[in-house]
Amino acid sequence: MTDTAPAKPQPEPRSAYRAFRTISTRWMDNDAYGHVNNVVYYSWFDSAVNAHLIEAGALDIHDGQTIGLVVETHCNYFSSVEFPQTVEAGLRVAHLGKSSVRYEVGIFVQGHELTAAKGHFIHVYVDKASRRPTTLPGKLKSVLEALQ
């Protein structure tokens, strides 16, 4: 029997992503070790995806009847980011289901070609009132398809 370990995650180039959002780091993002703390990356992921959807008119956080609930997250880190650097979050959709989507997000230090970190999260879209899975609305689906 042979051991076959999964491939070690590697940084990716900008060309692997479909849309980008610029994010300013904040003083409070740095931790005691002098770099952006790991939990901040998840906030960047969530903010980049939701801002993209809101600006595209695919998500109405106040009056919409469909909301996305996070059911899975993951992140790999390749190089440090620290305040006061500016980062860019690259977005893509890796899987689009009937009621779910797997977003993949690459974090790039502004001006750098390879990801400092990359990760994913999965949203299951549900009816706002019942919290039961629902088919992706047409506008949301078309915006997500453009990120594939």
Secondary structure, 3 states (H helix, E strand, C coil): CCCCCCCCCCCCEHHHCCEEEEEECCHHHECCCCCECHHHHHHHHHHHHHHHHHHCCCCCCCCCCEEEEEEEEEEEECCCCCCCCEEEEEEEEEEECCCEEEEEEEEEECCCCECCEEEEEEEEEEECCCCCECCCCHHHHHHHHCCC
